[in-house]
Amino acid sequence: MDTLYGSRGGSTDNNQDALNLDTTEYLDVVVGSHSTATLESKQGPKLPIEIYCHCLEMITDKLAILYGGEKWDDAPLANSWTFDLDISTNPNQTWVERTSMSASRRSHSCGVLRDAASPEERKIVVAAGGCGYKHGWSGMPLDSVELLHISGPVIALRWTSGPTMPVPTLRMELVCSL
């Protein structure tokens, strides 16, 4: 059985006074007879804060990283957290705050690059573009890229600058090759 892990974030309705959510859920894919599949949903752990326009990626089969985003009516965030989905190693189901990006960003593009040729399973978490916070305004599109290097179970101590994108962008979808 495969399991999907999703974070809701966002607002509860279309109204400006909406409340942000900090919920997650597990969706279990159950394959029945005749190769039909259904989804069974159950509540997951709470996010570390109420947040939206964030990125959430799996960096191992059991370790997720949440980075960037925005709290309701606040500036974009540079924070990042990891979450171990394995109850045997994280029985309290808590998030661990990690190093912050150098730029606060929301509505950014995200992905995880995998170096299959490396013996230690190197991965690079990518945060690209998004809306930043400059001169008191949080709607400034960014052209910057930040990278977080991971080798096996070791997460780098800090995000590093990546290449500058030719055009500032937000809400761009990244597709990482396998």
C-alpha positions as a Markdown table, in Angstrom:
| # | Residue | x | y | z |
|---|---|---|---|---|
| 1 | Met | 0.0 | 0.0 | 0.0 |
| 2 | Asp | 1.3 | 3.5 | -0.9 |
| 3 | Thr | 0.7 | 6.5 | 1.3 |
| 4 | Leu | 0.5 | 10.1 | 0.2 |
| 5 | Tyr | 1.2 | 12.8 | 2.8 |
| 6 | Gly | -0.4 | 16.2 | 2.3 |
| 7 | Ser | -0.4 | 19.6 | 4.0 |
| 8 | Arg | -3.4 | 21.8 | 3.7 |
| 9 | Gly | -2.3 | 25.2 | 4.9 |
| 10 | Gly | -4.2 | 28.1 | 3.3 |
| 11 | Ser | -7.4 | 29.6 | 4.4 |
| 12 | Thr | -10.7 | 28.1 | 5.3 |
| 13 | Asp | -12.8 | 30.2 | 2.9 |
| 14 | Asn | -12.4 | 33.0 | 0.4 |
| 15 | Asn | -12.8 | 35.8 | 2.9 |
| 16 | Gln | -10.0 | 38.1 | 3.9 |
| 17 | Asp | -10.6 | 37.3 | 7.6 |
| 18 | Ala | -10.2 | 33.6 | 7.0 |
| 19 | Leu | -8.3 | 31.5 | 9.5 |
| 20 | Asn | -5.2 | 29.6 | 8.3 |
| 21 | Leu | -5.0 | 25.9 | 8.8 |
| 22 | Asp | -2.1 | 23.9 | 10.2 |
| 23 | Thr | -3.4 | 20.4 | 9.3 |
| 24 | Thr | -2.0 | 17.6 | 7.4 |
| 25 | Glu | -3.4 | 14.2 | 6.3 |
| 26 | Tyr | -2.3 | 10.8 | 5.1 |
| 27 | Leu | -4.0 | 9.3 | 2.1 |
| 28 | Asp | -3.5 | 5.6 | 1.8 |
| 29 | Val | -4.0 | 4.1 | -1.6 |
| 30 | Val | -5.8 | 0.8 | -1.2 |
| 31 | Val | -5.9 | -1.5 | -4.3 |
| 32 | Gly | -9.0 | -3.6 | -4.4 |
| 33 | Ser | -10.2 | -6.4 | -6.6 |
| 34 | His | -10.0 | -5.9 | -10.4 |
| 35 | Ser | -7.1 | -3.4 | -9.8 |
| 36 | Thr | -9.4 | -0.7 | -8.6 |
| 37 | Ala | -8.0 | 1.8 | -6.1 |
| 38 | Thr | -9.5 | 3.9 | -3.4 |
| 39 | Leu | -8.1 | 6.4 | -1.0 |
| 40 | Glu | -8.5 | 6.2 | 2.7 |
| 41 | Ser | -7.8 | 9.5 | 4.6 |
| 42 | Lys | -6.7 | 10.0 | 8.1 |
| 43 | Gln | -5.5 | 13.1 | 10.0 |
| 44 | Gly | -1.8 | 13.6 | 10.1 |
| 45 | Pro | 0.3 | 15.7 | 12.5 |
| 46 | Lys | -0.2 | 19.4 | 12.8 |
| 47 | Leu | 2.2 | 21.7 | 10.9 |
| 48 | Pro | 4.7 | 23.6 | 13.1 |
| 49 | Ile | 2.8 | 26.9 | 12.5 |
| 50 | Glu | -0.3 | 28.0 | 10.6 |
| 51 | Ile | 1.1 | 28.6 | 7.1 |
| 52 | Tyr | 0.2 | 28.8 | 3.4 |
| 53 | Cys | 2.1 | 29.3 | 0.1 |
| 54 | His | 4.8 | 27.0 | 1.4 |
| 55 | Cys | 6.8 | 24.1 | 0.0 |
| 56 | Leu | 6.7 | 20.5 | 1.3 |
| 57 | Glu | 8.9 | 17.9 | -0.2 |
| 58 | Met | 10.0 | 14.4 | 0.8 |
| 59 | Ile | 13.8 | 14.2 | 1.1 |
| 60 | Thr | 13.9 | 10.5 | 2.1 |
| 61 | Asp | 11.2 | 7.9 | 2.2 |
| 62 | Lys | 10.3 | 9.0 | 5.7 |
| 63 | Leu | 11.7 | 12.5 | 6.1 |
| 64 | Ala | 9.8 | 15.6 | 4.8 |
| 65 | Ile | 11.0 | 19.2 | 4.7 |
| 66 | Leu | 8.7 | 22.3 | 4.9 |
| 67 | Tyr | 10.2 | 25.6 | 3.8 |
| 68 | Gly | 9.2 | 29.2 | 3.1 |
| 69 | Gly | 5.5 | 30.2 | 3.1 |
| 70 | Glu | 3.6 | 32.9 | 4.9 |
| 71 | Lys | 1.5 | 33.3 | 8.0 |
| 72 | Trp | -1.8 | 35.0 | 7.5 |
| 73 | Asp | -1.4 | 38.8 | 7.0 |
| 74 | Asp | 2.3 | 38.6 | 7.7 |
| 75 | Ala | 5.6 | 38.8 | 5.7 |
| 76 | Pro | 7.0 | 35.7 | 3.9 |
| 77 | Leu | 9.1 | 33.3 | 5.9 |
| 78 | Ala | 12.6 | 32.0 | 5.5 |
| 79 | Asn | 12.1 | 29.2 | 8.0 |
| 80 | Ser | 12.5 | 25.5 | 7.3 |
| 81 | Trp | 11.5 | 22.4 | 9.3 |
| 82 | Thr | 11.8 | 18.7 | 8.9 |
| 83 | Phe | 9.4 | 16.0 | 10.0 |
| 84 | Asp | 10.2 | 12.3 | 10.4 |
| 85 | Leu | 7.1 | 10.3 | 9.4 |
| 86 | Asp | 8.4 | 7.2 | 11.2 |
| 87 | Ile | 6.5 | 6.9 | 14.5 |
| 88 | Ser | 9.2 | 4.6 | 15.9 |
| 89 | Thr | 11.9 | 7.3 | 15.6 |
| 90 | Asn | 9.5 | 10.3 | 16.1 |
| 91 | Pro | 6.9 | 9.0 | 18.6 |
| 92 | Asn | 5.7 | 12.5 | 19.5 |
| 93 | Gln | 5.2 | 13.4 | 15.8 |
| 94 | Thr | 7.1 | 16.8 | 16.2 |
| 95 | Trp | 8.7 | 19.0 | 13.6 |
| 96 | Val | 12.3 | 20.0 | 14.0 |
| 97 | Glu | 13.3 | 23.6 | 13.0 |
| 98 | Arg | 16.2 | 23.7 | 10.7 |
| 99 | Thr | 18.4 | 26.5 | 9.2 |
| 100 | Ser | 16.6 | 29.4 | 7.6 |
| 101 | Met | 17.0 | 30.4 | 4.0 |
| 102 | Ser | 18.7 | 33.8 | 3.4 |
| 103 | Ala | 15.6 | 35.2 | 1.6 |
| 104 | Ser | 12.1 | 35.1 | 3.0 |
| 105 | Arg | 9.8 | 33.7 | 0.2 |
| 106 | Arg | 6.3 | 32.5 | -0.4 |
| 107 | Ser | 4.6 | 31.1 | -3.5 |
| 108 | His | 8.1 | 29.8 | -4.5 |
| 109 | Ser | 9.0 | 26.9 | -6.7 |
| 110 | Cys | 10.4 | 23.8 | -5.0 |
| 111 | Gly | 11.9 | 20.5 | -5.7 |
| 112 | Val | 14.5 | 17.9 | -4.8 |
| 113 | Leu | 17.3 | 17.0 | -7.1 |
| 114 | Arg | 18.8 | 13.5 | -6.7 |
| 115 | Asp | 22.3 | 12.5 | -7.6 |
| 116 | Ala | 21.8 | 8.8 | -8.3 |
| 117 | Ala | 25.5 | 8.4 | -9.1 |
| 118 | Ser | 26.7 | 9.4 | -5.7 |
| 119 | Pro | 27.3 | 6.6 | -3.2 |
| 120 | Glu | 25.9 | 8.6 | -0.3 |
| 121 | Glu | 22.6 | 9.4 | -2.1 |
| 122 | Arg | 23.2 | 13.2 | -2.3 |
| 123 | Lys | 20.1 | 15.3 | -2.7 |
| 124 | Ile | 19.7 | 19.0 | -3.2 |
| 125 | Val | 16.5 | 20.8 | -2.0 |
| 126 | Val | 15.7 | 23.7 | -4.3 |
| 127 | Ala | 13.8 | 27.0 | -3.4 |
| 128 | Ala | 13.4 | 29.2 | -6.5 |
| 129 | Gly | 11.8 | 32.6 | -7.0 |
| 130 | Gly | 8.6 | 33.4 | -5.2 |
| 131 | Cys | 7.4 | 36.6 | -3.5 |
| 132 | Gly | 10.0 | 38.2 | -1.2 |
| 133 | Tyr | 10.0 | 40.9 | 1.3 |
| 134 | Lys | 11.8 | 44.1 | 0.2 |
| 135 | His | 11.3 | 47.7 | 1.4 |
| 136 | Gly | 8.2 | 46.8 | 3.5 |
| 137 | Trp | 6.3 | 45.1 | 0.7 |
| 138 | Ser | 5.9 | 41.4 | 0.5 |
| 139 | Gly | 4.8 | 41.1 | -3.1 |
| 140 | Met | 8.2 | 41.5 | -4.8 |
| 141 | Pro | 8.9 | 38.7 | -7.2 |
| 142 | Leu | 12.3 | 37.1 | -6.7 |
| 143 | Asp | 14.9 | 35.8 | -9.2 |
| 144 | Ser | 17.1 | 34.1 | -6.5 |
| 145 | Val | 17.6 | 30.4 | -6.0 |
| 146 | Glu | 18.6 | 28.7 | -2.7 |
| 147 | Leu | 20.0 | 25.2 | -2.3 |
| 148 | Leu | 20.1 | 22.9 | 0.7 |
| 149 | His | 22.5 | 19.9 | 0.3 |
| 150 | Ile | 21.8 | 16.6 | 1.9 |
| 151 | Ser | 24.1 | 13.5 | 1.9 |
| 152 | Gly | 22.4 | 10.4 | 3.3 |
| 153 | Pro | 20.9 | 11.4 | 6.7 |
| 154 | Val | 23.0 | 14.5 | 7.1 |
| 155 | Ile | 21.4 | 17.9 | 6.3 |
| 156 | Ala | 23.6 | 20.8 | 5.5 |
| 157 | Leu | 24.0 | 23.5 | 8.2 |
| 158 | Arg | 22.9 | 26.3 | 5.9 |
| 159 | Trp | 21.1 | 27.1 | 2.6 |
| 160 | Thr | 23.5 | 28.3 | -0.1 |
| 161 | Ser | 22.9 | 30.6 | -3.1 |
| 162 | Gly | 22.2 | 29.0 | -6.4 |
| 163 | Pro | 22.2 | 30.5 | -9.9 |
| 164 | Thr | 20.1 | 33.6 | -10.5 |
| 165 | Met | 17.1 | 33.0 | -12.7 |
| 166 | Pro | 16.8 | 35.1 | -15.9 |
| 167 | Val | 13.4 | 36.4 | -14.9 |
| 168 | Pro | 11.9 | 36.9 | -11.4 |
| 169 | Thr | 9.1 | 34.4 | -11.0 |
| 170 | Leu | 6.5 | 33.0 | -8.6 |
| 171 | Arg | 4.3 | 29.9 | -8.6 |
| 172 | Met | 6.4 | 28.3 | -11.2 |
| 173 | Glu | 6.2 | 24.5 | -11.2 |
| 174 | Leu | 9.5 | 22.6 | -11.0 |
| 175 | Val | 9.8 | 19.1 | -12.3 |
| 176 | Cys | 12.8 | 17.2 | -11.2 |
| 177 | Ser | 14.1 | 14.3 | -13.2 |
| 178 | Leu | 14.4 | 11.0 | -11.5 |
